[in-house]
Structures are given as C-alpha cells and as structure tokens.
Amino acid sequence: MVAEIPGKILHDEEVAARAPWSHVVEAGNTLRIIDLMGNQAVDCILYNAHDPVERYSSCETIVAQRNIFLETGTKLLSTEGNVMMTITEDTVGRHDTSGGACSCESNTLRYGHHTKHQHACVENFILDHAQRGLGKRDMTSNINWFMNVPVEADGSLGIVDGLSAPGKHIDLRAEMDTLVAVSNCPQINNPCNAFDPTPVRMVVYR
C-alpha cells in the first residue's frame, strides 16, 4: 500500500524499470521515492543545481553521521561539507552509500564476460547527464536507495536481498536547490532487484 502524499504535489512521475531520471528539487521541498513493487535498487547522485561542481560526497556523509548506512535523520553532505538533503521519513530502515553504481565493466569483472553487453547504472547516468551538459567526469559517489549492502565479518561488502517491500518509501527534504539524478537500477545479476528490475515512483511535494 502506497502512503498518502502529505503535501501539495509539484511533480509526480513513474520511472520505468532500468531507466534514468533527473529533476531539480528546490530548497524546502521534499522528494519521495516509492518502491512500487518492492526490492528495487535506485542509484542516486546529487548536485548543487546552480553549481554542479558541488555534489554529493559519501565520504563527507559517512564521517559526519559516523555511520556507513543511511537512515531517518541522515544529512546528505556535499563535497563542500554542506547539507544537500535530509532524510525526513524512511519506511525501509537502511540504505547503502558504499557499494557504488554498476557498470558494464564491473558486471564483466563480477559476473563474467558474457554480461558485458548488459545495460548498467553508469550508462544511465551518462545518458541523463548528457541532457544537462554534464558527462562521465561529473559522476561521483552515489547512493543506493533500498539496497541492502551489509559488511561481512572479513570487512567485505555483501549484496543480499533488500529490506524493502511494495509501497515502501523514503522522503528527502532539499536543504539547497538540488539536482537529483537517478538510475532505476537495471542489475539482474545479484539480489539487489530480486533479479527482476521494476518501476519506481518519484514525487516532489511541498
């Protein structure tokens, strides 16, 4: 069941499985990302909408929060140490910012050369960035919403079944005008999407 949007809807769009999406969320407004079918990973990069040289930093965020996982109350910090967005509501409980975005190259390394042709998040970001005057050099550390990446006993990162379910969501309040770029992850080689990518819904509200 999808929770009611608690404000005036400014933008409402369903993002197809495997597709990219981007939108500027103005300061004070909130972006709600809804996992429509459950267990769908959503890769995300944040940029200062007026100066994309300033962008999300997983390092700054992890150090400031003293936590490698993102959850309610987490402040998402930029490369300049500024708060870009704040997680104000989260019905999932844990999100990853360490695992990075899948690429054709990483697919080959992890799953075999036969996966080289498969579409990946890096390609989604490049496609979307091109429409905004950005390129591959502008890619930076990303967030993996709804993705469960535990730290194993030997210090390695695991990728296991997600904690999300149909209708689960996360709310992100913009603390500055923020360009949010998303890849609705096309990965089919590990459990992050239950091996079956599905649509998500993006709602901006005030």
N, C-alpha and C positions, 0 to 999 in steps of 0.2 A: 504494500500500500504506500502510495506517494503522499508525503505530508503536505498540508496546505502551505502555500507561499505566504509568509507573514508580512506582506507589504505590497506596495504598488509595483507591478511587473513592468520593467522597462525593456526587457529583451527576453525572448523565450524561443529556444531552438533545440531541435533534436539533432545530435551528431551521429551520423551513420557509423556502423562498425568499421574500424580500420581508417577512418577519415580524420583529417586535420580540422582545426577550428581556431579562430582568434577573435578577440573583442577587447575594446578598451572599457575598463570598469572605472568609473570616476570615483574620486575620493568620497567616502561616506556611503557609497552604495555597496551592495553585497552580491556576490556570485554564489549561487547554489549549484553544485554539481550533483546530479542524481544518477545513481547506478540503476538503470531501469530493469535489467534482467538479473543482476547480481554477479559478483565475481568478475567484474570487468576493470582492468587496469587503465588509468588515464594519466598519461605522461603530460607534464605541465612545466612551462618556463614562464617567468615573469620579467617584464621590462618596465622601466620608467617610461610612461607613454610619451613624455616630452624629450627624453634624452636616453635612448636605449643603450647607451654605453653603461648606464647604471642598470644592473639586472640582478636577478635572484642569486643568492650565494648559499649553497648548502653548508659550506664551512662556517660562515658567519652565523647561520641559523642554529646549527648544531652546538657551537660553542656558547652562544648566548642562552640557549634553552637548557644546555647541559643534558641533552637527550638526543639520541640519533633518530627517534621516531617523532612524527608529527601528530598532534592531538589537540583537543579543545584547549584554547588559550595560547597555543603556539603563535609566536610572532615570526613572520617570514621576512628575513632581513636581506638587504641588497648588498652588493659588493662595496657600497659606501657605508654600510652599517646602519642604514635607515630602514625603518619598518615599512614594508610594501603592503602587506595584507596580514590580517589576524584571523585565525580560525575561531569563529564565534559559536559554531554548533557542529557537532560531529556524531552521527549515529552509528559509525563503524568502529572507531576506537583506536586505530593505528594506521599510519600511512608511512611510506618509505621515501627517503631522500638520499639514499646511498647507492642504490642499485644501478642508477643511470638509465639511459634510453637504449633500446635495442637498435641495432643497425644490421645491414647486410653482412658487414664484416664480422660483427660479434656473433651473429647467427652461425656463420661458417665455422668460427672458432669453437663455439659451444656445442653445436648440433650436427656439424658435418657439412661438407662442400655442397651437398645436394640442396641445402637451404639457401644458398647464395642469392637466388633469384627472388626470394620472398620479400614482400613489402615490409618496411620496418619504420619505427618511430622517427629515426633521423631523417629519412626521406620525407616523411610527413611534415616535419618542421621546416626542411629546406623548401618544400613546395609552398607552404604558407608564408614563410619569411620572404620569399621572392615577391609576393604581392605587396609587401610593406617596405621594400627597399633594403631588406636585410639578407644575409647569406649564411653559409655554413660557419664562417668565422664568428658569427654572432651567437652561435649556440653556446650554452653554458650548462652548469649543473642543473638538473631538473628534479621535479617532484614526481613521485608515482602514487597518485591518489588511489586508494582502495587496494593497493598492492601490499602483500604480506612478505617481508624480507627479514626473517629472523637472523640473529648472529649465532652461528653454531659454536660448539664447545672449542673448536680449534681456531676460532676467530674468523672463519669464512662466512660469506653471506649465503643463505639459503633462499630459494624461491619456492614457496609452498602455496597450498590452497588459500585463497583470500578469506578475509573475515566478513566481507560484505554480503549483502543479500538483496533481492529485488526491492527497490524503493528506498534503499539506504542513501544518505546524502551527507554532504559536507558544505558548510557555509563559510565563505571567505569575505571579510569586510575589507574594502580597499582603504588604506591609510594614505595613499597618494594615487593620482591618476595612473592606473596600471594596465599595461598591455598584457593580456593573458593569452598565451599560445598553448594549444593543446594538441596532442596526438592521441586519438582514441585507439589505444594500442592494438596493432594487428598481430601480435605474437601468438603463435599456435604451437610452439614447441615446449612450453612449460606451463604450469598450472595457473599463471597469473590471470588468465582469461578463461579458465576452465577449458582450455584448448578450443574455445569457440567464441571469438570476438562478437560483442553485441553493442547496440546503441546506448548512448547516454544522453541526458537532457541537461542543457545549460540555461539557467535562469538568472538574469540580473534584476534585482529588485531594490527598492528604496523603502 
